[in-house]
Amino acid sequence: MKEDLFELLLRLADDHLILGHRVSEWCGHAPMLEEDLALPNIALDLIGQARALYTYAGEIEGRGRDEDQLAYLRLEREYRNVLLVERPNGDFAHTIARQLFFSVYMQAWWREAVGSADETLAAIAAKAVKEADYHVRHTAEWTIRLGDGTQESSRRMAAAVDALWPYTGELFETDSVTDALAGAGVAPDPTMLKAGWERVIAEVFTEATLDMPDAQAWQQTGGRRGRHGEEMGYLLADLQYIQRAYPGMTW
């Protein structure tokens, strides 16, 4: 069970670190001042959640690795994040669609995890779910604003949804790790979250006058097994630079 819990914590932490880094790339480049404040704050929330998860993962592993070592000193194939979170920012609509898909999923995941049999994970979830609520609200509002806005904003939002939808299926994949932890009451079964996720997304899309993609459409996979896209290597080169250049540095 310790090995399964460590793997789960690593997956979640990698999801949040990589997405947090992606969102942070908007700092100073957002389309308006409000978003130049909001997006970095969302990035900080995600990275803060990653820190808590990495710290607990290091304790579970028992090999003396701290949050920095787990976050910055692994090779690309050792990262277990879903492919969705590493997708490039693209235009603002792509960033909003990516964040909406992930935030709605994690909101449901954290809500279930508040009742986890693991007290530490439950405590992390209790804090994280409040932040996820804001992330969902913020990105839903922007999805509606863009989707039901001008002809150009609607076109861009629809294009972002079409481009990113094939990366959403991986959120709900299961394996021996998720099955064991769900059976022990430690973490929710991802498949049990899908119907609720689709319902929330559909409600947002209806208000945004966006079409809901085919639920049976082909889906990308591989991130949970360390198989990432080309963009991941460039992301890690940026993310890991300081720790690689100055090993063992402290603030």
SVG drawing of the C-alpha trace seen along z (x, -y; Angstrom):
<svg xmlns="http://www.w3.org/2000/svg" viewBox="-27 -46 53 50">
<polyline fill="none" stroke="black" stroke-width="0.4" points="0.0,0.0 2.9,-2.4 4.2,-2.0 0.7,-2.6 0.2,-5.7 3.7,-7.0 2.8,-6.5 -0.5,-8.3 1.0,-11.3 3.7,-11.6 1.1,-11.6 -1.0,-14.3 2.1,-16.4 3.4,-16.2 0.0,-17.2 0.0,-20.3 3.7,-21.2 3.7,-21.0 0.4,-22.8 1.5,-25.4 4.6,-26.0 2.6,-26.3 0.2,-28.8 3.1,-30.8 4.4,-31.4 1.5,-33.9 3.0,-36.2 3.5,-39.6 1.9,-38.4 -1.7,-38.0 -4.3,-39.8 -5.4,-42.2 -4.2,-43.4 -6.9,-41.3 -5.5,-38.1 -1.9,-39.2 -2.9,-38.9 -5.3,-36.0 -3.2,-33.5 -0.1,-33.8 -2.3,-33.3 -3.8,-30.1 -0.2,-29.0 0.8,-29.6 -2.2,-27.6 -1.2,-24.7 2.5,-24.8 1.5,-25.0 -0.6,-21.9 2.3,-20.2 4.6,-21.1 2.3,-19.5 2.0,-16.3 5.7,-16.0 6.5,-16.5 4.1,-13.7 5.4,-11.5 8.9,-11.9 7.8,-10.9 6.0,-7.8 9.0,-6.8 11.4,-7.0 14.5,-7.5 15.3,-11.0 14.1,-12.8 12.5,-16.2 10.0,-18.2 12.8,-19.9 14.5,-16.6 11.2,-15.0 10.1,-18.1 13.3,-19.1 15.8,-16.2 14.0,-13.5 14.3,-12.6 11.4,-13.2 10.3,-9.6 10.0,-9.6 7.3,-12.3 3.8,-10.8 1.6,-13.8 -1.3,-13.5 -0.5,-14.9 -3.2,-17.6 -1.2,-19.7 1.9,-19.8 0.2,-21.1 1.6,-24.5 -0.4,-27.6 -1.3,-28.5 -3.6,-31.5 -5.7,-32.6 -8.6,-30.4 -6.4,-27.2 -5.1,-28.1 -8.7,-28.6 -9.9,-25.3 -7.0,-23.4 -7.5,-24.9 -11.3,-24.3 -10.9,-20.6 -8.3,-20.0 -9.9,-22.1 -13.4,-20.6 -11.8,-17.1 -9.6,-18.1 -12.5,-19.8 -14.4,-16.5 -11.3,-14.6 -10.5,-16.8 -14.1,-16.8 -14.0,-13.0 -10.5,-12.9 -11.6,-15.0 -13.1,-11.8 -9.9,-9.8 -8.9,-7.1 -5.4,-8.7 -5.5,-11.6 -2.7,-13.6 -4.2,-13.3 -7.6,-14.3 -6.0,-17.4 -4.3,-18.4 -7.6,-17.9 -9.5,-20.0 -7.3,-23.0 -7.0,-22.3 -10.7,-22.0 -11.3,-25.6 -8.7,-26.7 -10.1,-24.4 -13.5,-25.9 -12.1,-29.3 -10.2,-27.8 -13.4,-26.3 -15.4,-29.5 -12.8,-31.7 -12.2,-29.5 -15.9,-28.8 -16.6,-32.5 -14.0,-33.0 -15.2,-30.1 -18.7,-31.6 -17.3,-35.1 -15.3,-33.9 -17.7,-31.2 -20.7,-33.6 -18.7,-36.7 -17.6,-37.9 -17.4,-35.7 -13.6,-35.6 -13.6,-34.7 -16.2,-32.0 -14.1,-30.6 -11.0,-30.5 -12.7,-28.9 -14.3,-26.2 -10.9,-25.5 -9.3,-25.2 -11.9,-22.7 -11.5,-20.6 -7.7,-20.6 -7.6,-19.7 -10.6,-17.3 -8.5,-14.3 -6.3,-14.8 -9.1,-14.6 -9.7,-10.9 -6.4,-10.2 -7.8,-11.9 -10.2,-9.0 -7.8,-6.1 -7.5,-3.4 -4.9,-0.8 -3.7,1.4 -2.7,-1.7 -6.0,-3.5 -7.9,-0.3 -6.0,0.6 -6.3,-2.9 -10.0,-3.2 -10.7,0.1 -8.9,-0.9 -10.8,-4.2 -7.7,-6.3 -8.5,-7.9 -11.5,-8.2 -12.0,-5.9 -11.4,-8.2 -14.1,-6.5 -16.7,-7.5 -15.9,-11.1 -16.4,-11.1 -20.2,-11.5 -20.1,-14.5 -17.2,-16.0 -19.1,-15.7 -22.2,-17.3 -20.3,-20.3 -18.5,-20.8 -21.8,-20.4 -23.5,-23.1 -20.6,-25.5 -20.6,-24.8 -24.4,-25.3 -24.1,-28.8 -21.0,-29.4 -22.9,-28.3 -20.2,-25.7 -20.8,-22.2 -20.0,-19.3 -17.4,-17.1 -18.1,-13.4 -17.6,-11.5 -16.5,-8.5 -13.8,-10.3 -10.3,-8.8 -8.2,-9.9 -4.4,-10.4 -2.7,-8.4 0.8,-7.7 1.6,-10.4 0.9,-8.3 3.5,-5.8 6.1,-8.5 5.5,-8.8 5.3,-12.5 5.0,-14.9 7.9,-16.8 7.0,-19.9 7.7,-18.3 11.5,-18.3 11.5,-22.0 9.3,-22.6 11.7,-20.7 14.8,-22.4 13.3,-25.7 11.8,-24.3 14.9,-22.4 17.5,-24.9 18.4,-26.4 18.5,-23.2 20.6,-21.5 23.0,-24.5 23.5,-24.9 23.0,-21.4 22.0,-21.4 21.5,-25.2 19.4,-26.6 17.6,-29.9"/>
</svg>
